[in-house]
Amino acid sequence: MSNDTLTHSVTFTEAPAALTVVVDPTPQIARGSAVIVERRRPKAAGWSLLQGLGVVVDHWRKSFRKLDDPTQIAGTFTTEYPEERLPLPEAYRNMPILLFDDATGHELCTSCFQCQRICPPQVIHMTQAKDPETGKPVPAVSEFIIEYDACMSCGFCAEVCPFDAIKMDHDFELSTANHPSLTVHKAGLLRPVSYYQSIAPTFWAEAEASAYKKLEANKKRRPASIGIAPQMIEQVKAAHELRDDQQEADSPPAPVAIAPALDAGRAATPATASAAPAASDGDLPTDKAARLAAIRARNEAKKAAEQAAPAQAQPAAEGAATALTTPDAPLTDALPAASERTAPPAPATPDAPLDEKAARLAAIRARNAAKKAAQAEEE
Amino acid sequence: MITTDELQINIGPQHPSTHGVFRMLLTVDGETVVHLEPVFGYLHRNHEQLAEVNTYLQNMPYTDRLDYFNSMANNHAYALAVEKLAGIEVPERAEYIRVLMVELTRILNHAGALGFMINDMGAWQTPLAFGIREREKILDLFELVSGARMMCNYFRFGGVVRDIPDEFIPRMKKLMIAMPAYMDELERLLRENEILLARSEGIGILPREVAVSYGVTGPVLRGSGIAYDIRKAEPYSIYDRFDFDVPVGSVGDVYDRFLVRIEEMRQSRRILEQIIEQLPDASGGHINPKARQNVRPPVGDAYARVESPKGELGFYLVSDGGTKPYRYKVRAPSFINLTPLGDMCRGYKVADIVVILGSIDIVMGEVDR
């Protein structure tokens, strides 16, 4: 139809542009054509209104029929949320969660920082765990924070994670009147693998083999209870306490070696080459091994002193917990800085016990207390 | 003797039918609009500058939030621009999945746009519910493939994030069967409705010359009688493989834009039918396995455009060889289509401008960026 069939009249106060827009002769378009849409007029006055009303009445009539198939256009298919719920598709993504192994309690996360790096709104913060004995980084996280309130649910973190440790949750009922609670810490993020398996069975089936293979490799590099989900710590505590006791019983050689090593760090005398911490560096040249031993000993002493300091303020357990869970604070001591190699040993705080063993014990106690406080806060 | 004077009034920035935070500065002579000045910028959120501090991939979820009705189409335009810049190839199957999603987006956008336009006319909620109902079913499909209903973030450089699940095609076929009945019903409800005709015929006429001089695209341009569709004019992706028509209007008023949108929904359904037919034979996977998501495109620039449901959506990217775009520019159809609003409204009544605005189909997230 062309515009000459446009017979109705239109009146304007000041006719802005006449209804005389001329349409090109239909242009040739590959695989199709330009079609001019048909401007219909109602057959009789009021007819179209009745027709429209017919549609509404038709729907009203059909609304008594309960449908299972929501693709049909008429009928009722109401789902009585919250009593009834539609199944969510596996791919559904809401907020990121961390996974831990049901059997051993080990977290899958190794703090590789991939998710933190890719996160577009930058709401992921993590701190790598350190071995309290050696100060070396361990493939585990000591703290992991996601700001749920700023998360845009893009799912990139789950996509890039090479260890399948971070996944997108299906829980969407997160509304709360307590805004700060949306900054979720590690204990609040962790879910057992079996939970993820229940919400996304085929996705987990694809990832399972490689995820567990990588976890097994990482478990070997995690000393004591590092990398175990706080939820699981009670269950594996007995075994680990036993191991801790054994370690402390075995430890005397190390502190003994540390004291001379402190001097050796400055003088680099080959006499301390046989110091216990260097046991794994057997094939290094002797002087190098000695220097390494000295550096390690120094770092350890320094760390012990640092960790002993907060132990004084321990009665204020809340303060310690916040120090542990503040996003910015732990990032600074995530790695034992290589630049400290040439720095003199950190001056011990006046209150810190001079005895190295006592300092280390204090450090361990402080750490445990802080962890417990953090846990209590989470709960 | 009574003297009359022109009056300046504001509509907005929080008027319920202004589709977001938008202000119109009106000069009226009685009920007649003498001058209209659109004022935007209330929803500015630094999208383009933000993109320059993000990596190429990190920008993908932000494009969802431009025109939040059509996140798939936005993803497509951005992915095309980056692929052009970095020289990434897309497997055939991925192309089919992409076009499938984008055409579904077109249907849902038009269903929503028609509903909201009629809402603006005063048909409060009932026609909108008819439009939204179909939109919801398509959003369910999007949730199935991408995990989100609106912020899909489904496209990646070289394909899409994951293949469509097995239950997708059967569900979609069901929807395809129900869709003509839905479109017929929508037309029966509205097409000849006398109230709709009275409010839309001859209202907001945009002459074709004016439309072209403003750079208007999409259904607004086609409503003015120009058969310009980027899918035909410069076929991107695999649009040269499908048969479909380009509906055009003959007058360029609100009613023509309404009719063009209904017809485009039918044409989109035609494309979807062809996709369902051809998808099983498509070669390749859902993504090019060689495509790195952490792209470092060579120094240069690229412009890629798509026929988004609202018009020409283009992304202009300049690369300095790094991991982040040096410059990132969005050519947003809603923004360009909104500029002739003053010309379209001049001479009409105040009640008409809300309808005219509704017929342009704007999303302020895209206008202000």
Contacts between the chains, C-beta under 8 A, distances in Angstrom:
chain1	res1	chain2	res2	distance
A	1	B	250	8.0
A	2	B	250	6.9
A	3	B	250	4.3
A	3	B	251	6.7
A	6	B	250	7.0
A	6	B	251	6.7
A	8	B	201	6.7
A	10	B	201	6.3
A	10	B	202	3.3
A	12	B	202	7.5
A	12	B	347	6.2
A	12	B	348	7.9
A	13	B	32	5.4
A	13	B	347	6.6
A	14	B	32	7.6
A	14	B	347	5.0
A	15	B	347	7.5
A	16	B	205	6.6
A	16	B	346	5.9
A	16	B	347	3.9
A	16	B	348	7.5
A	17	B	205	4.8
A	17	B	207	5.0
A	19	B	202	6.3
A	19	B	205	7.2
A	19	B	251	5.4
A	19	B	253	7.9
A	21	B	205	7.6
A	21	B	207	6.0
A	21	B	208	5.9
A	21	B	224	6.8
A	21	B	225	5.3
A	21	B	250	6.6
A	21	B	251	5.6
A	21	B	252	5.1
A	22	B	225	7.7
A	23	B	225	4.6
A	23	B	248	6.7
A	23	B	250	5.3
A	24	B	225	7.3
A	24	B	226	7.7
A	24	B	227	7.3
A	26	B	227	7.7
A	27	B	227	5.3
A	29	B	227	6.7
A	29	B	232	5.0
A	29	B	245	7.8
A	29	B	246	6.1
A	30	B	232	6.6
A	30	B	235	7.8
A	30	B	240	6.9
A	31	B	240	7.2
A	31	B	242	6.7
A	31	B	243	4.7
A	31	B	244	7.3
A	32	B	232	7.0
A	32	B	243	5.6
A	32	B	244	5.0
A	32	B	245	4.5
A	32	B	246	6.5
A	33	B	245	5.4
A	33	B	246	7.4
A	34	B	227	3.4
A	34	B	245	6.9
A	34	B	246	4.7
A	34	B	247	7.6
A	34	B	248	5.2
A	35	B	245	4.8
A	35	B	246	7.2
A	35	B	247	5.4
A	35	B	248	7.1
A	35	B	263	7.2
A	36	B	225	7.9
A	36	B	247	7.7
A	36	B	248	5.6
A	36	B	249	7.3
A	36	B	250	5.3
A	37	B	247	5.1
A	37	B	248	7.0
A	37	B	249	5.8
A	37	B	250	7.5
A	37	B	256	6.6
A	37	B	259	3.9
A	37	B	260	5.7
A	37	B	262	7.9
A	37	B	263	5.4
A	38	B	259	7.5
A	39	B	201	7.9
A	39	B	250	7.0
A	39	B	251	7.5
A	39	B	255	6.7
A	39	B	256	7.5
A	39	B	259	6.9
A	40	B	191	6.3
A	40	B	192	5.4
A	41	B	192	7.1
A	41	B	197	7.8
A	42	B	192	4.5
A	42	B	194	5.8
A	42	B	197	7.5
A	43	B	192	7.9
A	45	B	194	7.4
A	46	B	194	7.4
A	47	B	192	7.6
A	48	B	191	8.0
A	48	B	192	3.9
A	48	B	193	5.0
A	48	B	194	5.4
A	49	B	193	6.7
A	49	B	194	6.3
A	49	B	195	7.5
A	51	B	188	5.7
A	51	B	189	7.7
A	51	B	192	7.0
A	52	B	188	7.0
A	52	B	189	4.7
A	52	B	190	7.0
A	52	B	193	5.5
A	54	B	188	7.5
A	55	B	185	5.8
A	55	B	188	5.5
A	55	B	189	4.6
A	56	B	126	7.2
A	56	B	189	7.7
A	69	B	174	7.1
A	70	B	137	6.6
A	70	B	140	7.7
A	71	B	137	6.3
A	71	B	171	7.2
A	71	B	174	4.1
A	71	B	175	5.1
A	71	B	177	7.6
A	71	B	178	4.9
A	72	B	178	6.0
A	73	B	133	7.6
A	73	B	134	7.9
A	73	B	178	5.4
A	73	B	181	5.5
A	73	B	182	5.0
A	73	B	185	6.6
A	88	B	143	7.9
A	89	B	143	5.6
A	89	B	144	4.5
A	89	B	147	7.2
A	89	B	165	7.5
A	90	B	165	7.6
A	91	B	143	7.6
A	91	B	144	6.8
A	91	B	145	6.6
A	91	B	146	6.5
A	91	B	147	3.9
A	91	B	162	7.0
A	91	B	165	7.4
A	92	B	143	6.3
A	92	B	147	5.0
A	92	B	148	7.7
A	93	B	147	3.9
A	93	B	148	6.3
A	118	B	55	7.9
A	118	B	57	7.3
A	118	B	58	6.8
A	120	B	54	6.1
A	120	B	58	4.3
A	120	B	59	7.8
A	120	B	61	5.7
A	120	B	62	6.7
A	152	B	61	5.8
A	152	B	151	7.1
A	153	B	148	6.6
A	153	B	151	6.9
A	154	B	60	7.7
A	154	B	61	3.8
A	154	B	151	7.4
A	154	B	153	4.9
A	155	B	147	6.3
A	155	B	153	6.6
A	156	B	57	7.3
A	156	B	58	7.5
A	156	B	61	7.4
A	159	B	161	7.1
A	168	B	147	6.8
